């Protein structure tokens, strides 16, 4: 059994557990009922979602998501250092996860199933040293690393008295740290192997680091595959704990702030439009 098969054998069950965890969290929320309405939250959620998608309000919802969930306007206004840590860590993590997801779809579906590998905008996503993917992956890695370091300093070295750190918090910190460490090591090994090709210097952090270790007599080609498998499994182990950690509160808080801001904007727009009648 090769390294890739081992990865999928472990990754897919872990993602199944992640989906079960998310379903459990969502199920708890959906047990309630919309205040003043004669329908469950499931019906209200579906009705609101469909009404938003098929109306002119979708741009307003996207704007609310960007300002409230992703940019986190309220945190920006209250604590800039904490905002910077959250923004860099979340943006870097989501960028890297998005890149991995797109690469998997482009490789396993568009290339192997539909044989579209000859199309440049398809092949570039699973080509690690393509200028676009190389720069995006590097930017994501740098952002996540910087955000993680800010997060660790705040939580363990300059934490306030009200900041509590439990076992799950420690695991998430260790897990994220291992993801970053294994990711950088895997990139260093890959750039020193025969798998690397193209404009390698576009990996503006990984390439200089790789040059530092280039002279070591290591089986680079053998190591690269297993290191990426280990890195992927570590990432899967962290993702599967999200529904049961404070990361879920971050996600739920961002979505809640998005909905509240969207509803306020909608109400304001309706009131403003009614004033001109």
Secondary structure, DSSP 4 states (H G I P E B T S, - for coil): --HHHHHHHHHHHHHHHHHHHHHHHHHHHHTSB-TT-SSBHHHHHHHHHHHHHTSTTHHHHHHHIIIIIIS-HHHHHH-HHHHHHHHHHHHHHHHHHHHHHHHHIIIIIIITTT--TTSHHHHGGG-TTSHHHHHHHHHHHHHHHHHHHHHHIIIIIS--TT----HHHHHHHHHHHHHHHHHHHHHHHHHTSTT--S-GGGSTTHHHHHHHHTTS---HHHHHHHHHHHHHHHHHHHHHTGGGSHHHHHHHHHHHHHHHHHHHHHHHHHHHHHHT-
